[in-house]
Amino acid sequence: MTGLSAVTVQSLGLKPLLADALQHRQVAWFYREQLICAQRLPAPALGLSRYALDARLAQAFTAAGGELNRATRAKDSGPLPGRILAHGRSRSESPWLGLKLHVHDLRLAQDLELHLGHEAYIGLTKVETGAVNVCGLFRRRNLAAPGPALLAAYLKAVGLPLLADRIARATFETGSFSAVSALSYEPVIPTPDTISLGDAGGLIPPFTGNGMAIAFQSAETALPHVVAYSRGKASWTATCNHTHAALRRRFHHRLAVARNLQPFLLAPNRQRLVSALARAHLLPLRLLYTLLH
Ligand SMILES: Cc1cc2nc3c(=O)[nH]c(=O)nc-3n(C[C@H](O)[C@H](O)[C@H](O)COP(=O)(O)OP(=O)(O)OC[C@H]3O[C@@H](n4cnc5c(N)ncnc54)[C@H](O)[C@@H]3O)c2cc1C
């Protein structure tokens, strides 16, 4: 997780949930398995598995009196006063596939490794258990294999066979493989009389490592408006309108920058440009980080 400020952590009471998150600073960038540059993040990125984070959020929610219905899907997501949607990405068609695996006994060059392959990028970083989270975005190909073998097949297909071999020599964490599709990075138009938070309000490309921070920050942004509504001080329509405006102010620019930069990490000709600039120490990494957080 990048870009989660102390203010947001404080206002949402997240501190105990993040206490054992690893703090990562150093990033190594690779283009087709060659190290092209090293970056020091202006603020640490947090290394925490979603298993731990989700379980802790669920526990905190129920401890605060929330009623959590597990293993059940809400069918109706239409507007309803007081209903807030946080259902993650919308199920629209897209050419992108996300693959993830946790492995042990894998040495990293830096806290974070970011690898550019042919129409793909892959990040590797440690989480609180000591496992390395391997997570990549790939243009979908006609490849089929069970579980982690699919990740290996994709890594080889995008020109990263050495990375595939490194991962193959590590120890896979059972049950940690997952694949997600329907990853559309198109802007989402807000639905009237509905508040959508996190990915439900629009996806930020994953190279930013900022999706979870946005999920939290969007909740933080909505909070004062929703509290006013719950106290009878505002109508639901006004609450939605104020929240939409505040979310737009906070995220519109960031999402636009990220969407425009993503092709530079995926399209082969633009990747070559990024690689050349990085080798010449001409990539304005600090400026880009500031624009993306
Ligand atoms: C390849 C890849 C790598 C990424 N890497 C990072 C990273 O390094 N750092 C980072 O911060 N972010 C990363 N992200 C983005 C991050 O995963 C998301 O931004 C984040 O999960 C958004 O949180 P959310 O709560 O909005 O949605 P989700 O985490 O998707 O949670 C939504 C939940 O709602 C549930 N749900 C959906 N529909 C219903 C329904 N009808 N009824 C009941 N429940 C429902 C879902 O099952 C899910 O549990 C990555 C994403 C991808 C694809």
The ligand as a Tripos MOL2 file, in Angstrom:
@<TRIPOS>MOLECULE
LIG
   53    58     1     0     0
SMALL
NO_CHARGES

@<TRIPOS>ATOM
      1 C1         -2.9640   -7.1350  -10.3190 C.3       1 LIG1
      2 C2         -3.3590   -6.1690   -9.2290 C.ar      1 LIG1
      3 C3         -2.4150   -5.7280   -8.3100 C.ar      1 LIG1
      4 C4         -2.7690   -4.8200   -7.3150 C.ar      1 LIG1
      5 N1         -1.8000   -4.3970   -6.4550 N.ar      1 LIG1
      6 C5         -2.1310   -3.5090   -5.5030 C.ar      1 LIG1
      7 C6         -1.1440   -3.0620   -4.5630 C.ar      1 LIG1
      8 O1          0.0100   -3.4740   -4.5920 O.2       1 LIG1
      9 N2         -1.5150   -2.1580   -3.6140 N.ar      1 LIG1
     10 C7         -2.7990   -1.6780   -3.5390 C.ar      1 LIG1
     11 O2         -3.0890   -0.8640   -2.6590 O.2       1 LIG1
     12 N3         -3.7430   -2.0840   -4.4140 N.ar      1 LIG1
     13 C8         -3.4450   -2.9810   -5.3790 C.ar      1 LIG1
     14 N4         -4.4080   -3.4000   -6.2550 N.ar      1 LIG1
     15 C9         -5.7380   -2.7790   -6.2020 C.3       1 LIG1
     16 C10        -6.5170   -3.2340   -4.9970 C.3       1 LIG1
     17 O3         -6.6300   -4.6400   -4.9930 O.3       1 LIG1
     18 C11        -7.9080   -2.6020   -5.0270 C.3       1 LIG1
     19 O4         -7.8050   -1.2370   -5.3240 O.3       1 LIG1
     20 C12        -8.5900   -2.7800   -3.6990 C.3       1 LIG1
     21 O5         -8.7990   -4.1480   -3.4530 O.3       1 LIG1
     22 C13        -9.9190   -2.0460   -3.6890 C.3       1 LIG1
     23 O6        -10.5960   -2.3380   -2.4920 O.3       1 LIG1
     24 P1        -12.1910   -2.3750   -2.4890 P.3       1 LIG1
     25 O7        -12.5450   -2.6340   -1.0650 O.co2     1 LIG1
     26 O8        -12.7350   -1.1890   -3.1790 O.co2     1 LIG1
     27 O9        -12.5980   -3.6290   -3.4010 O.3       1 LIG1
     28 P2        -12.3110   -5.1790   -3.1600 P.3       1 LIG1
     29 O10       -11.0440   -5.3860   -2.4400 O.co2     1 LIG1
     30 O11       -12.4770   -5.8090   -4.5270 O.co2     1 LIG1
     31 O12       -13.4800   -5.6490   -2.1910 O.3       1 LIG1
     32 C14       -14.8320   -5.6950   -2.6180 C.3       1 LIG1
     33 C15       -15.5270   -6.8220   -1.8830 C.3       1 LIG1
     34 O13       -16.9340   -6.7680   -2.1770 O.3       1 LIG1
     35 C16       -17.3870   -8.0870   -2.4050 C.3       1 LIG1
     36 N5        -18.6010   -8.0350   -3.2530 N.ar      1 LIG1
     37 C17       -18.6800   -7.7500   -4.5700 C.ar      1 LIG1
     38 N6        -19.9500   -7.7950   -4.9940 N.ar      1 LIG1
     39 C18       -20.6950   -8.1280   -3.9250 C.ar      1 LIG1
     40 C19       -22.0960   -8.3490   -3.7150 C.ar      1 LIG1
     41 N7        -22.9630   -8.2440   -4.7010 N.pl3     1 LIG1
     42 N8        -22.5190   -8.6780   -2.4580 N.ar      1 LIG1
     43 C20       -21.6380   -8.7880   -1.4320 C.ar      1 LIG1
     44 N9        -20.2980   -8.5890   -1.5600 N.ar      1 LIG1
     45 C21       -19.8360   -8.2700   -2.7940 C.ar      1 LIG1
     46 C22       -16.2190   -8.7660   -3.0920 C.3       1 LIG1
     47 O14       -16.3190  -10.1770   -2.9680 O.3       1 LIG1
     48 C23       -15.0340   -8.1990   -2.2910 C.3       1 LIG1
     49 O15       -14.7850   -8.9520   -1.1350 O.3       1 LIG1
     50 C24        -4.0990   -4.3350   -7.2470 C.ar      1 LIG1
     51 C25        -5.0600   -4.7920   -8.1530 C.ar      1 LIG1
     52 C26        -4.6970   -5.6980   -9.1440 C.ar      1 LIG1
     53 C27        -5.7280   -6.1620  -10.1120 C.3       1 LIG1
@<TRIPOS>BOND
     1     1     2 1
     2     2     3 ar
     3     2    52 ar
     4     3     4 ar
     5     4     5 ar
     6     4    50 ar
     7     5     6 ar
     8     6     7 ar
     9     6    13 1
    10     7     8 2
    11     7     9 ar
    12     9    10 ar
    13    10    11 2
    14    10    12 ar
    15    12    13 ar
    16    13    14 ar
    17    14    15 1
    18    14    50 ar
    19    15    16 1
    20    16    17 1
    21    16    18 1
    22    18    19 1
    23    18    20 1
    24    20    21 1
    25    20    22 1
    26    22    23 1
    27    23    24 1
    28    24    25 2
    29    24    26 1
    30    24    27 1
    31    27    28 1
    32    28    29 2
    33    28    30 1
    34    28    31 1
    35    31    32 1
    36    32    33 1
    37    33    34 1
    38    33    48 1
    39    34    35 1
    40    35    36 1
    41    35    46 1
    42    36    37 ar
    43    36    45 ar
    44    37    38 ar
    45    38    39 ar
    46    39    40 ar
    47    39    45 ar
    48    40    41 1
    49    40    42 ar
    50    42    43 ar
    51    43    44 ar
    52    44    45 ar
    53    46    47 1
    54    46    48 1
    55    48    49 1
    56    50    51 ar
    57    51    52 ar
    58    52    53 1
@<TRIPOS>SUBSTRUCTURE
     1 LIG1         1 GROUP 0 **** ****
